[in-house]
Amino acid sequence: MRVDTPAVATHLLTDARSRLTPIGGFLRRTSLDELPQLWCVLRGDMSFVGPRPALFNQDDLVTLRTEQGVHQLLPGVTGWAQINGRDELSIADKVRLDAEYLRRRSIWFDLRILMLTVRRVVRSEGVSH
């Protein structure tokens, strides 16, 4: 029997850990759950670096990003906010870092973010669940 549950942003869950299976926890800690997004990069729907895509129900995030002009960027598999706190950041902090990325973006900044992403993934830094 399949039970459908709507997608809920992590920050809206009272206990995100209780919803993870052991395999899901491993996939999340190692960021292997992000691999399917590479298909979106190949299709041109995403880039390697940019603000993380928002869920359809993250109105608070979408509103703040729109106010800062971040919505014009292609979503990324990783980003400046992800390497500076990932799940530990508030919505306002994520948007502040996304806006900083918008101002500073360059090939060198993207390469720096990609290198720091590899380091964070290897160390499982910033994953709260």
Secondary structure, DSSP 8 states (H G I E B T S, - for coil): ---------GGG-S-GGGG--HHHHHHHHTTGGGTTHHHHHHHTS-EEES-----TT-HHHHHHHHHHTGGGS--EEE-HHHHTTGGGS-HHHHHHHHHHHHHH--HHHHHHHHHHHHHHHHHTTT---
